[in-house]
Amino acid sequence: MKLYYSSGACSLASHIALSASGLPFTLEKVNLRANPHTTADGVDYAAINPKGYVPALRLDNGELLTEGAAILQYIADQAPEKQLAPANGTLERYRLQEWLNFIATEVHKNFSPMFFGKTEEVKDDAWARLQPRLALLQQRLEASPYLLGEPFSVADAYLFTCLCWTQYVQRSLADYPALLAFQKRVAELPAVQQALKAEDLI
């Protein structure tokens, strides 16, 4: 498999999942600041993924899989012994999907204006919208080390990635000690260290 990624972007979650899975994979960095977006080899990324963003995963059969939540579950299902996702068809699997959707729509997307908003007011409004979402996550992670309890899952990889963005948008999680503890706990996992180092993030 080949993961198309950009350092520190939401593709980091898929990179962490691949590292945790123990499956063989390669990486292809995408320059999202170039116009058009290009791979490290200078290929127009739109020719690979017409959606134009990361992550994208080239499967061993040649097909391309896109969208983070789908990629994360696909990776987990290729290495069921690693317990990165509950088994398909179980209520716990739907809980995983519940968290993945919440992170994608309520957390991830509310960071976008803080990266790309043209005024401080727009950025402040986005941060304000995030507060009740962060409070809910704080409540959950006060009661459990990970979103699904134990063990670490691909939903945790996604949440960790989003929480890391606070440093880039100059926002603090000081009001959410359980989120800070979660961030620290996840950052110390060997698979996470491996992915962070590979993306030159540490």
Backbone as a printed PyTorch tensor [residue, N CA C, xyz], in Angstrom:
tensor([[[  0.8350,  -1.1890,   0.0000],
         [  0.0000,   0.0000,   0.0000],
         [  0.8740,   1.2440,   0.0000]],

        [[  0.3440,   2.3020,  -0.5840],
         [  1.0470,   3.5810,  -0.5830],
         [  0.1070,   4.6560,  -0.0460]],

        [[  0.6000,   5.4010,   0.9470],
         [ -0.1740,   6.4910,   1.5180],
         [  0.3110,   7.8150,   0.9620]],

        [[ -0.6060,   8.5690,   0.3940],
         [ -0.3270,   9.9330,  -0.0250],
         [ -0.6620,  10.8340,   1.1590]],

        [[  0.3220,  11.6510,   1.5690],
         [  0.1670,  12.4110,   2.8020],
         [  0.7980,  13.7890,   2.6700]],

        [[  0.4910,  14.6450,   3.6140],
         [  1.1760,  15.9170,   3.7860],
         [  1.5050,  16.0330,   5.2650]],

        [[  2.6990,  16.4430,   5.6030],
         [  3.1520,  16.4360,   6.9940],
         [  2.2050,  17.2000,   7.9120]],

        [[  1.7450,  16.5090,   8.9540],
         [  0.9050,  17.1390,   9.9600],
         [ -0.5450,  17.3150,   9.5750]],

        [[ -0.9020,  16.9940,   8.3490],
         [ -2.2900,  17.1090,   7.9050],
         [ -3.1140,  15.9400,   8.4580]],

        [[ -4.3880,  15.8870,   8.1010],
         [ -5.2470,  14.8290,   8.6290],
         [ -4.7800,  13.4460,   8.2000]],

        [[ -3.9520,  13.3760,   7.1730],
         [ -3.3760,  12.1050,   6.7400],
         [ -2.4720,  11.4960,   7.8030]],

        [[ -2.0530,  12.2990,   8.7840],
         [ -1.2390,  11.7570,   9.8720],
         [ -1.9700,  10.6220,  10.5850]],

        [[ -3.2840,  10.7220,  10.7200],
         [ -4.0520,   9.6620,  11.3850],
         [ -3.9060,   8.3390,  10.6420]],

        [[ -3.9900,   8.3800,   9.3210],
         [ -3.8240,   7.1660,   8.5210],
         [ -2.3990,   6.6450,   8.6230]],

        [[ -1.4420,   7.5490,   8.6740],
         [ -0.0370,   7.1590,   8.8250],
         [  0.1680,   6.4420,  10.1590]],

        [[ -0.4190,   6.9780,  11.2220],
         [ -0.3290,   6.3370,  12.5340],
         [ -0.9620,   4.9470,  12.4890]],

        [[ -2.1320,   4.8530,  11.8510],
         [ -2.8160,   3.5580,  11.7620],
         [ -1.9720,   2.5390,  11.0100]],

        [[ -1.3590,   2.9680,   9.9150],
         [ -0.4990,   2.0510,   9.1640],
         [  0.6900,   1.6010,  10.0070]],

        [[  1.2900,   2.5380,  10.7260],
         [  2.4220,   2.1850,  11.5830],
         [  2.0030,   1.1920,  12.6600]],

        [[  0.8160,   1.4120,  13.2300],
         [  0.3220,   0.5240,  14.2890],
         [ -0.0940,  -0.8370,  13.7510]],

        [[ -0.4810,  -0.8870,  12.4880],
         [ -0.9870,  -2.1410,  11.9070],
         [  0.1110,  -3.1710,  11.6770]],

        [[  1.3410,  -2.7090,  11.4850],
         [  2.4210,  -3.6300,  11.1390],
         [  2.4060,  -4.0620,   9.6810]],

        [[  1.5050,  -3.5020,   8.8910],
         [  1.4180,  -3.8470,   7.4770],
         [  2.4990,  -3.1190,   6.6850]],

        [[  2.9690,  -3.7140,   5.5830],
         [  3.9470,  -3.0090,   4.7450],
         [  3.2850,  -1.8660,   3.9880]],

        [[  3.9590,  -0.7150,   3.9520],
         [  3.4220,   0.4230,   3.2060],
         [  4.5590,   1.3560,   2.8310]],

        [[  4.2990,   2.1830,   1.8490],
         [  5.2270,   3.2330,   1.4630],
         [  4.5100,   4.5740,   1.5760]],

        [[  5.2890,   5.6430,   1.5270],
         [  4.7560,   6.9910,   1.6660],
         [  5.0630,   7.8020,   0.4200]],

        [[  4.1400,   8.6690,   0.0480],
         [  4.3740,   9.6260,  -1.0390],
         [  3.8820,  10.9820,  -0.5450]],

        [[  4.8140,  11.8940,  -0.3620],
         [  4.4610,  13.2180,   0.1640],
         [  3.8290,  14.0750,  -0.9300]],

        [[  2.8020,  14.8240,  -0.5390],
         [  2.0930,  15.7080,  -1.4600],
         [  2.2970,  17.1440,  -1.0040]],

        [[  2.6830,  18.0000,  -1.9250],
         [  2.8440,  19.4190,  -1.6330],
         [  1.5090,  20.1140,  -1.8760]],

        [[  0.7910,  20.3960,  -0.7880],
         [ -0.5280,  21.0110,  -0.9060],
         [ -0.4370,  22.5220,  -1.0760]],

        [[  0.7660,  23.0680,  -0.9520],
         [  0.9320,  24.5140,  -1.1350],
         [  1.2390,  24.8640,  -2.5810]],

        [[  1.6750,  23.8640,  -3.3380],
         [  1.9560,  24.1020,  -4.7570],
         [  0.6370,  24.2350,  -5.5140]],

        [[  0.6740,  24.9500,  -6.6000],
         [ -0.5110,  25.0930,  -7.4520],
         [ -0.1090,  24.7700,  -8.8820]],

        [[ -0.4760,  23.5890,  -9.4000],
         [ -1.3320,  22.5980,  -8.7380],
         [ -0.5600,  21.7830,  -7.6940]],

        [[ -1.3250,  21.0660,  -6.8450],
         [ -0.7060,  20.1890,  -5.8690],
         [  0.1140,  19.1260,  -6.6000]],

        [[  1.3090,  18.8600,  -6.0810],
         [  2.1720,  17.8870,  -6.7310],
         [  2.7310,  16.9100,  -5.7040]],

        [[  3.1030,  15.7350,  -6.1770],
         [  3.7660,  14.7550,  -5.3230],
         [  5.2490,  15.0900,  -5.2550]],

        [[  5.9470,  14.3850,  -4.4060],
         [  7.3960,  14.5980,  -4.2760],
         [  8.1190,  14.3260,  -5.5860]],

        [[  7.5210,  13.5080,  -6.4460],
         [  8.1190,  13.1990,  -7.7470],
         [  7.7270,  14.2000,  -8.8250]],

        [[  6.9450,  15.2200,  -8.4380],
         [  6.5450,  16.2440,  -9.3930],
         [  5.3090,  15.9160, -10.2030]],

        [[  4.5910,  14.8580,  -9.8090],
         [  3.3770,  14.4600, -10.5200],
         [  2.2060,  15.3190, -10.0400]],

        [[  1.3620,  15.7250, -10.9740],
         [  0.1510,  16.4770, -10.6230],
         [ -0.7470,  15.5680,  -9.7790]],

        [[ -0.9720,  15.9570,  -8.5300],
         [ -1.7210,  15.0900,  -7.6060],
         [ -3.1580,  14.8880,  -8.0520]],

        [[ -3.7140,  15.8390,  -8.7680],
         [ -5.0960,  15.7020,  -9.2410],
         [ -5.2520,  14.5170, -10.1840]],

        [[ -4.1680,  14.1350, -10.8420],
         [ -4.2210,  12.9700, -11.7260],
         [ -4.2870,  11.6760, -10.9320]],

        [[ -3.8680,  11.7330,  -9.6830],
         [ -3.9230,  10.5660,  -8.7980],
         [ -5.2190,  10.5660,  -8.0120]],

        [[ -5.5220,  11.6980,  -7.3980],
         [ -6.7400,  11.8490,  -6.5990],
         [ -7.4490,  13.1280,  -7.0290]],

        [[ -8.4860,  13.0260,  -7.8430],
         [ -9.1890,  14.2150,  -8.3380],
         [ -9.7830,  15.0770,  -7.2240]],

        [[ -9.9610,  14.5150,  -6.0340],
         [-10.4710,  15.3230,  -4.9230],
         [ -9.4410,  16.3580,  -4.4750]],

        [[ -8.1790,  16.0620,  -4.7170],
         [ -7.1390,  17.0500,  -4.4950],
         [ -6.5800,  17.1610,  -3.0990]],

        [[ -7.1090,  16.3810,  -2.1620],
         [ -6.6020,  16.4770,  -0.7990],
         [ -6.1410,  15.1130,  -0.3030]],

        [[ -5.4790,  15.1430,   0.8580],
         [ -4.9990,  13.9120,   1.4880],
         [ -5.9070,  13.5970,   2.6720]],

        [[ -5.9120,  12.3190,   3.1190],
         [ -5.1110,  11.1980,   2.6270],
         [ -5.7450,  10.5080,   1.4340]],

        [[ -4.9070,   9.7660,   0.7410],
         [ -5.3740,   8.8070,  -0.2570],
         [ -4.4860,   7.5760,  -0.0910]],

        [[ -5.0830,   6.4260,  -0.2540],
         [ -4.3520,   5.1780,  -0.0580],
         [ -4.4530,   4.3320,  -1.3130]],

        [[ -3.2860,   4.0500,  -1.9250],
         [ -3.2340,   3.1610,  -3.0760],
         [ -3.1650,   1.7320,  -2.5480]],

        [[ -4.1880,   0.9580,  -2.8420],
         [ -4.2580,  -0.4130,  -2.3380],
         [ -3.3640,  -1.3410,  -3.1570]],

        [[ -3.1360,  -2.5040,  -2.6180],
         [ -2.2530,  -3.4630,  -3.2900],
         [ -2.8160,  -3.9190,  -4.6350]],

        [[ -4.1340,  -3.8180,  -4.8080],
         [ -4.7380,  -4.2100,  -6.0880],
         [ -4.7720,  -3.0580,  -7.0840]],

        [[ -4.1950,  -1.9130,  -6.7000],
         [ -4.1190,  -0.7650,  -7.6060],
         [ -5.2150,   0.2640,  -7.4240]],

        [[ -6.2680,  -0.1000,  -6.7100],
         [ -7.3560,   0.8540,  -6.5070],
         [ -6.9410,   1.9340,  -5.5260]],

        [[ -7.6170,   3.1030,  -5.6340],
         [ -7.3570,   4.2190,  -4.7340],
         [ -8.5300,   4.3780,  -3.7830]],

        [[ -8.2170,   4.4580,  -2.4950],
         [ -9.2300,   4.6880,  -1.4700],
         [ -8.9880,   6.0670,  -0.8830]],

        [[-10.0630,   6.8560,  -0.7550],
         [ -9.9510,   8.1970,  -0.1930],
         [-10.9080,   8.3390,   0.9850]],

        [[-10.7980,   9.4700,   1.6640],
         [-11.5650,   9.8340,   2.8580],
         [-11.0020,   9.1320,   4.0980]],

        [[-10.5760,   9.9540,   5.0390],
         [ -9.8720,   9.4560,   6.2080],
         [-10.5930,   8.3720,   6.9760]],

        [[-11.8850,   8.5620,   7.2500],
         [-12.6160,   7.5800,   8.0500],
         [-12.6670,   6.2210,   7.3620]],

        [[-12.8070,   6.2220,   6.0320],
         [-12.8210,   4.9590,   5.2790],
         [-11.4490,   4.3150,   5.2880]],

        [[-10.4100,   5.1110,   5.0800],
         [ -9.0480,   4.5930,   5.0620],
         [ -8.6780,   3.9970,   6.4190]],

        [[ -9.0230,   4.7060,   7.4880],
         [ -8.6880,   4.2200,   8.8300],
         [ -9.3220,   2.8610,   9.1010]],

        [[-10.5770,   2.6960,   8.7330],
         [-11.2470,   1.4200,   8.9680],
         [-10.6910,   0.3280,   8.0730]],

        [[-10.3530,   0.6940,   6.8360],
         [ -9.7670,  -0.2970,   5.9320],
         [ -8.4580,  -0.8320,   6.5130]],

        [[ -7.5990,   0.0690,   6.9640],
         [ -6.3150,  -0.3420,   7.5390],
         [ -6.5430,  -1.2570,   8.7390]],

        [[ -7.4480,  -0.8290,   9.6260],
         [ -7.7190,  -1.6270,  10.8280],
         [ -8.1950,  -3.0290,  10.4640]],

        [[ -9.0140,  -3.1330,   9.4390],
         [ -9.5690,  -4.4290,   9.0660],
         [ -8.5470,  -5.3490,   8.4020]],

        [[ -7.4370,  -4.7800,   7.9220],
         [ -6.3850,  -5.6160,   7.3250],
         [ -5.4970,  -6.2540,   8.3880]],

        [[ -5.6000,  -5.7490,   9.6130],
         [ -4.7780,  -6.2910,  10.7020],
         [ -5.6390,  -6.4310,  11.9560]],

        [[ -6.6500,  -7.3100,  11.8990],
         [ -7.6060,  -7.4000,  13.0080],
         [ -6.9530,  -7.7680,  14.3370]],

        [[ -5.8270,  -8.4470,  14.2780],
         [ -5.1530,  -8.8530,  15.5140],
         [ -4.6070,  -7.6570,  16.2930]],

        [[ -4.4670,  -6.5130,  15.6360],
         [ -3.9600,  -5.3170,  16.3100],
         [ -5.0680,  -4.5630,  17.0620]],

        [[ -6.3110,  -4.9470,  16.8370],
         [ -7.4690,  -4.3780,  17.5470],
         [ -7.5520,  -2.8590,  17.4030]],

        [[ -7.3020,  -2.3740,  16.2060],
         [ -7.4060,  -0.9400,  15.9450],
         [ -8.8420,  -0.5140,  15.6760]],

        [[ -9.7200,  -1.4820,  15.4900],
         [-11.1500,  -1.2330,  15.3130],
         [-11.9100,  -2.4620,  15.7860]],

        [[-13.0680,  -2.2690,  16.3910],
         [-13.8960,  -3.4250,  16.7590],
         [-14.3530,  -4.1780,  15.5060]],

        [[-14.7780,  -5.3840,  15.6970],
         [-15.2040,  -6.2230,  14.5700],
         [-16.4260,  -5.6310,  13.8820]],

        [[-16.4740,  -5.8010,  12.5620],
         [-17.6370,  -5.3620,  11.7940],
         [-18.9020,  -6.0380,  12.3020]],

        [[-19.9820,  -5.2870,  12.2960],
         [-21.2740,  -5.8320,  12.6900],
         [-21.5750,  -5.7360,  14.1670]],

        [[-20.5970,  -5.3310,  14.9690],
         [-20.8230,  -5.2080,  16.4090],
         [-21.2450,  -3.7750,  16.7390]],

        [[-21.9120,  -3.6130,  17.8700],
         [-22.2830,  -2.2750,  18.3070],
         [-21.0350,  -1.4200,  18.5230]],

        [[-19.9680,  -2.0570,  19.0130],
         [-18.7340,  -1.3100,  19.2360],
         [-18.1890,  -0.7180,  17.9330]],

        [[-18.3930,  -1.4320,  16.8090],
         [-17.9380,  -0.8930,  15.5260],
         [-18.7300,   0.3700,  15.1680]],

        [[-20.0180,   0.3450,  15.4570],
         [-20.8250,   1.5370,  15.1860],
         [-20.4330,   2.6780,  16.1110]],

        [[-19.9840,   2.3570,  17.3110],
         [-19.4730,   3.3980,  18.2150],
         [-18.2070,   4.0280,  17.6260]],

        [[-17.3580,   3.1980,  17.0360],
         [-16.1740,   3.7180,  16.3630],
         [-16.5770,   4.6760,  15.2450]],

        [[-17.5360,   4.2480,  14.4320],
         [-17.9780,   5.0950,  13.3260],
         [-18.6240,   6.3790,  13.8490]],

        [[-19.3060,   6.2750,  14.9690],
         [-19.8990,   7.4440,  15.6110],
         [-18.8190,   8.4670,  15.9510]],

        [[-17.7220,   7.9980,  16.5640],
         [-16.6370,   8.8940,  16.9250],
         [-15.9160,   9.4280,  15.6940]],

        [[-15.6790,   8.5850,  14.7020],
         [-15.0090,   9.0500,  13.4860],
         [-15.8090,  10.1510,  12.7990]],

        [[-17.1130,   9.9810,  12.7560],
         [-17.9580,  11.0120,  12.1370],
         [-17.9870,  12.2870,  12.9620]],

        [[-18.0230,  12.1450,  14.2670],
         [-18.0160,  13.3150,  15.1430],
         [-16.7190,  14.1040,  14.9660]],

        [[-15.6070,  13.3880,  14.9590],
         [-14.3180,  14.0710,  14.8030],
         [-14.2370,  14.7620,  13.4430]],

        [[-14.6960,  14.0810,  12.4000],
         [-14.6100,  14.6380,  11.0440],
         [-15.4610,  15.8960,  10.8960]],

        [[-16.6920,  15.8270,  11.3820],
         [-17.6340,  16.9200,  11.1080],
         [-17.6380,  18.0070,  12.1670]],

        [[-17.3650,  17.6420,  13.4030],
         [-17.4880,  18.6080,  14.4960],
         [-16.1540,  19.1410,  15.0000]],

        [[-15.0830,  18.3850,  14.8120],
         [-13.7730,  18.8200,  15.2850],
         [-12.9010,  19.2440,  14.1030]],

        [[-12.6180,  18.3060,  13.2190],
         [-11.7570,  18.5800,  12.0630],
         [-12.2190,  19.8180,  11.2960]],

        [[-13.4730,  19.8470,  10.8990],
         [-13.9480,  20.9300,  10.0380],
         [-13.9700,  22.2790,  10.7410]],

        [[-14.0650,  22.2780,  12.0540],
         [-14.0450,  23.5560,  12.7640],
         [-12.6290,  24.1190,  12.9090]],

        [[-11.6190,  23.3220,  12.6050],
         [-10.2560,  23.8540,  12.5710],
         [ -9.9780,  24.6050,  11.2730]],

        [[-10.6730,  24.2530,  10.2020],
         [-10.3730,  24.8450,   8.8890],
         [-10.4000,  26.3750,   8.8990]],

        [[-11.4300,  27.0120,   9.4990],
         [-11.4140,  28.4810,   9.5070],
         [-10.2470,  29.0770,  10.2830]],

        [[ -9.7200,  28.3330,  11.2500],
         [ -8.5850,  28.8600,  12.0100],
         [ -7.2960,  28.8110,  11.1950]],

        [[ -7.2480,  27.9240,  10.2150],
         [ -6.1050,  27.8790,   9.3130],
         [ -6.2650,  28.8720,   8.1590]],

        [[ -7.4870,  28.9710,   7.6420],
         [ -7.6930,  29.6910,   6.3860],
         [ -8.5540,  30.9430,   6.5050]],

        [[ -9.1070,  31.2000,   7.6990],
         [ -9.9410,  32.3850,   7.8710],
         [ -9.1510,  33.6630,   7.6440]],

        [[ -9.8010,  34.6540,   7.0580],
         [ -9.0960,  35.8840,   6.6810],
         [ -9.0490,  36.9040,   7.8110]],

        [[ -9.8760,  36.7360,   8.8310],
         [ -9.8770,  37.6930,   9.9350],
         [ -9.7840,  36.9480,  11.2660]],

        [[ -9.3330,  37.6650,  12.2870],
         [ -9.2670,  37.0780,  13.6160],
         [-10.6510,  36.7580,  14.1420]],

        [[-11.6440,  37.5460,  13.7410],
         [-13.0140,  37.2900,  14.1800],
         [-13.5030,  35.9310,  13.6830]],

        [[-13.1940,  35.6250,  12.4370],
         [-13.5760,  34.3270,  11.8700],
         [-12.8910,  33.2000,  12.6420]],

        [[-11.6240,  33.3800,  12.9450],
         [-10.8710,  32.3630,  13.6700],
         [-11.3900,  32.1950,  15.0920]],

        [[-11.6950,  33.3110,  15.7450],
         [-12.2230,  33.2530,  17.1120],
         [-13.5920,  32.5760,  17.1490]],

        [[-14.4080,  32.8510,  16.1470],
         [-15.7290,  32.2140,  16.0780],
         [-15.6020,  30.7000,  15.9160]],

        [[-14.6430,  30.2700,  15.1030],
         [-14.4340,  28.8340,  14.8980],
         [-13.9840,  28.1780,  16.1980]],

        [[-13.0830,  28.8370,  16.9300],
         [-12.6160,  28.2940,  18.2030],
         [-13.7660,  28.2230,  19.2020]],

        [[-14.6230,  29.2280,  19.1950],
         [-15.7830,  29.2270,  20.0940],
         [-16.7190,  28.0680,  19.7680]],

        [[-16.8980,  27.7750,  18.4880],
         [-17.7600,  26.6530,  18.0910],
         [-17.1840,  25.3170,  18.5380]],

        [[-15.8680,  25.2630,  18.6470],
         [-15.2150,  24.0240,  19.0610],
         [-15.3780,  23.7260,  20.5490]],

        [[-15.6320,  24.7480,  21.3580],
         [-15.6170,  24.5640,  22.8070],
         [-16.5670,  23.4800,  23.3190]],

        [[-17.8410,  23.4620,  22.9190],
         [-18.7110,  22.3870,  23.4190],
         [-18.2850,  21.0040,  22.9220]],

        [[-17.6630,  20.9470,  21.7400],
         [-17.1720,  19.6630,  21.2300],
         [-15.9850,  19.1850,  22.0610]],

        [[-15.0960,  20.1100,  22.3900],
         [-13.9540,  19.7610,  23.2260],
         [-14.3910,  19.3800,  24.6330]],

        [[-15.4260,  20.0530,  25.1240],
         [-15.9400,  19.7330,  26.4580],
         [-16.5030,  18.3160,  26.4970]],

        [[-17.1760,  17.9090,  25.4270],
         [-17.7060,  16.5460,  25.3580],
         [-16.5700,  15.5290,  25.3420]],

        [[-15.5300,  15.8200,  24.5670],
         [-14.3740,  14.9240,  24.5130],
         [-13.6530,  14.8800,  25.8550]],

        [[-13.5720,  16.0310,  26.5130],
         [-12.9780,  16.0830,  27.8500],
         [-13.7210,  15.1530,  28.8000]],

        [[-15.0450,  15.2080,  28.7520],
         [-15.8700,  14.3620,  29.6250],
         [-15.6160,  12.8860,  29.3470]],

        [[-15.5430,  12.5430,  28.0630],
         [-15.3140,  11.1500,  27.6990],
         [-13.9390,  10.6770,  28.1620]],

        [[-12.9170,  11.4990,  27.9650],
         [-11.5520,  11.0750,  28.2500],
         [-11.1670,  11.2520,  29.7150]],

        [[-12.0290,  11.8710,  30.4850],
         [-11.8680,  11.8330,  31.9330],
         [-12.2110,  10.4490,  32.4680]],

        [[-13.1170,   9.7770,  31.7590],
         [-13.6170,   8.4830,  32.2260],
         [-12.9280,   7.3000,  31.5750]],

        [[-12.1440,   7.5560,  30.5270],
         [-11.5690,   6.4580,  29.7510],
         [-10.2640,   6.9050,  29.1250]],

        [[ -9.2650,   6.0190,  29.0420],
         [ -7.9970,   6.4300,  28.4400],
         [ -8.0970,   6.7140,  26.9480]],

        [[ -9.0250,   6.0330,  26.2770],
         [ -9.2160,   6.2080,  24.8450],
         [-10.7110,   6.3200,  24.5540]],

        [[-11.0470,   6.7200,  23.3480],
         [-12.4450,   7.0000,  23.0240],
         [-13.3450,   5.7790,  23.1740]],

        [[-12.8230,   4.6070,  22.8660],
         [-13.6110,   3.3840,  22.9910],
         [-13.2720,   2.6190,  24.2660]],

        [[-12.5600,   3.2540,  25.1520],
         [-12.1100,   2.5630,  26.3610],
         [-10.7120,   2.0230,  26.1380]],

        [[-10.5890,   0.7470,  26.0400],
         [ -9.3290,   0.0760,  25.6920],
         [ -9.6120,  -0.8770,  24.5400]],

        [[ -8.6640,  -1.0760,  23.6290],
         [ -7.3730,  -0.4130,  23.5110],
         [ -7.4580,   0.8320,  22.6310]],

        [[ -6.3190,   1.4060,  22.3030],
         [ -6.1800,   2.4870,  21.3320],
         [ -6.8160,   2.0600,  20.0160]],

        [[ -7.5610,   2.9720,  19.3900],
         [ -8.2100,   2.6620,  18.1110],
         [ -7.8770,   3.7360,  17.0790]],

        [[ -8.3100,   3.5020,  15.8570],
         [ -8.0640,   4.4780,  14.7930],
         [ -8.7820,   5.7980,  15.0670]],

        [[ -9.8560,   5.7820,  15.8460],
         [-10.5160,   7.0390,  16.2180],
         [ -9.5960,   7.8960,  17.0730]],

        [[ -8.8150,   7.2650,  17.9210],
         [ -7.8490,   7.9950,  18.7450],
         [ -6.7510,   8.6190,  17.8790]],

        [[ -6.3430,   7.9120,  16.8460],
         [ -5.3410,   8.4570,  15.9240],
         [ -5.8640,   9.7270,  15.2640]],

        [[ -7.1360,   9.7090,  14.8920],
         [ -7.7510,  10.8660,  14.2320],
         [ -7.8900,  12.0310,  15.2120]],

        [[ -8.3720,  11.7590,  16.4090],
         [ -8.5210,  12.8240,  17.3960],
         [ -7.1590,  13.4220,  17.7550]],

        [[ -6.1760,  12.5780,  17.9800],
         [ -4.8340,  13.0580,  18.2940],
         [ -4.3330,  14.0120,  17.2180]],

        [[ -4.5210,  13.6370,  15.9590],
         [ -4.0790,  14.4740,  14.8380],
         [ -4.7270,  15.8470,  14.9020]],

        [[ -6.0320,  15.8790,  15.1280],
         [ -6.7390,  17.1640,  15.1900],
         [ -6.2770,  18.0070,  16.3760]],

        [[ -6.1010,  17.3820,  17.5220],
         [ -5.6730,  18.1330,  18.7030],
         [ -4.2800,  18.7200,  18.5140]],

        [[ -3.4400,  18.0560,  17.7340],
         [ -2.1000,  18.5830,  17.4640],
         [ -2.1480,  19.9190,  16.7310]],

        [[ -3.2440,  20.1630,  16.0280],
         [ -3.3300,  21.4050,  15.2580],
         [ -3.4410,  22.6470,  16.1320]],

        [[ -3.7870,  22.4780,  17.4030],
         [ -3.9210,  23.6560,  18.2640],
         [ -2.6150,  24.4440,  18.3050]],

        [[ -1.4790,  23.7660,  18.2220],
         [ -0.1940,  24.4810,  18.2740],
         [  0.0180,  25.3400,  17.0390]],

        [[ -0.5570,  24.9250,  15.9010],
         [ -0.3760,  25.6860,  14.6590],
         [ -1.3120,  26.8830,  14.5700]],

        [[ -2.4320,  26.8210,  15.2760],
         [ -3.3960,  27.9310,  15.2370],
         [ -3.3360,  28.7650,  16.5120]],

        [[ -2.2900,  28.5450,  17.3070],
         [ -2.0490,  29.3210,  18.5290],
         [ -3.2450,  29.3060,  19.4840]],

        [[ -3.7330,  28.1000,  19.7460],
         [ -4.8210,  27.9430,  20.7160],
         [ -4.3650,  26.9670,  21.7990]],

        [[ -4.9390,  27.1090,  22.9710],
         [ -4.5190,  26.3060,  24.1180],
         [ -5.6150,  25.3340,  24.5480]],

        [[ -5.1750,  24.1540,  24.9750],
         [ -6.0830,  23.1580,  25.5450],
         [ -6.0030,  23.1430,  27.0660]],

        [[ -5.4970,  24.2320,  27.6430],
         [ -5.2900,  24.2790,  29.0950],
         [ -6.5760,  24.0530,  29.8820]],

        [[ -7.7090,  24.4080,  29.3080],
         [ -8.9940,  24.2090,  29.9900],
         [ -9.4810,  22.7690,  29.9020]],

        [[ -8.7380,  21.9300,  29.2030],
         [ -9.1620,  20.5530,  28.9650],
         [ -8.0400,  19.5940,  29.3530]],

        [[ -7.7930,  19.4260,  30.6490],
         [ -6.6550,  18.5970,  31.0850],
         [ -6.7220,  17.1520,  30.6100]],

        [[ -7.9160,  16.6000,  30.4720],
         [ -8.0100,  15.2160,  29.9950],
         [ -7.5660,  15.1110,  28.5350]],

        [[ -7.8070,  16.1550,  27.7560],
         [ -7.3510,  16.1470,  26.3660],
         [ -5.8320,  16.2770,  26.2960]],

        [[ -5.2690,  17.0990,  27.1650],
         [ -3.8150,  17.2170,  27.2110],
         [ -3.1760,  15.8920,  27.6330]],

        [[ -3.7740,  15.2380,  28.6110],
         [ -3.2480,  13.9420,  29.0590],
         [ -3.3770,  12.9020,  27.9530]],

        [[ -4.4970,  12.9200,  27.2350],
         [ -4.7050,  12.0170,  26.1000],
         [ -3.6440,  12.2590,  25.0340]],

        [[ -3.4080,  13.5270,  24.7070],
         [ -2.4150,  13.8830,  23.7010],
         [ -1.0340,  13.3280,  24.0730]],

        [[ -0.6720,  13.5160,  25.3160],
         [  0.6310,  13.0430,  25.7940],
         [  0.7160,  11.5220,  25.7490]],

        [[ -0.3670,  10.8590,  26.1830],
         [ -0.4110,   9.3950,  26.2190],
         [ -0.2730,   8.8180,  24.8050]],

        [[ -1.0020,   9.3930,  23.8670],
         [ -0.9580,   8.8900,  22.4940],
         [  0.3960,   9.1880,  21.8520]],

        [[  0.9220,  10.3720,  22.1160],
         [  2.2010,  10.7630,  21.5100],
         [  3.3260,   9.8130,  21.8870]],

        [[  3.2020,   9.1500,  23.0210],
         [  4.2550,   8.2530,  23.4900],
         [  4.1520,   6.8460,  22.9090]],

        [[  3.0690,   6.5320,  22.2100],
         [  2.9360,   5.2010,  21.6120],
         [  3.9760,   5.0170,  20.5060]],

        [[  4.6040,   3.8420,  20.4290],
         [  5.6580,   3.6250,  19.4220],
         [  5.2060,   3.9200,  17.9880]],

        [[  3.9910,   3.5170,  17.6220],
         [  3.5180,   3.7500,  16.2550],
         [  3.3600,   5.2340,  15.9710]],

        [[  2.9610,   5.9830,  16.9710],
         [  2.7880,   7.4310,  16.8060],
         [  4.1500,   8.0970,  16.6900]],

        [[  5.0870,   7.6890,  17.5310],
         [  6.4460,   8.2140,  17.4330],
         [  7.0330,   7.9480,  16.0430]],

        [[  6.7910,   6.7610,  15.5470],
         [  7.3100,   6.3900,  14.2220],
         [  6.7470,   7.3090,  13.1450]],

        [[  5.4420,   7.5430,  13.1710],
         [  4.8040,   8.3910,  12.1600],
         [  5.2490,   9.8430,  12.2940]],

        [[  5.3230,  10.3410,  13.5120],
         [  5.7470,  11.7300,  13.7320],
         [  7.1710,  11.9570,  13.2370]],

        [[  8.0340,  10.9960,  13.4960],
         [  9.4260,  11.1240,  13.0350],
         [  9.5010,  11.0690,  11.5150]],

        [[  8.7340,  10.1860,  10.9120],
         [  8.7550,  10.0510,   9.4620],
         [  8.2680,  11.3130,   8.7730]],

        [[  7.3800,  12.0630,   9.4360],
         [  6.8620,  13.3050,   8.8540],
         [  7.6250,  14.5340,   9.3280]],

        [[  8.7510,  14.3040,  10.0150],
         [  9.5930,  15.3970,  10.5190],
         [  8.8290,  16.3330,  11.4480]],

        [[  7.9570,  15.7560,  12.2560],
         [  7.1690,  16.5330,  13.2100],
         [  7.7910,  16.5390,  14.5920]],

        [[  8.7550,  15.6570,  14.8150],
         [  9.5350,  15.6660,  16.0610],
         [ 10.9970,  15.3910,  15.6880]]])
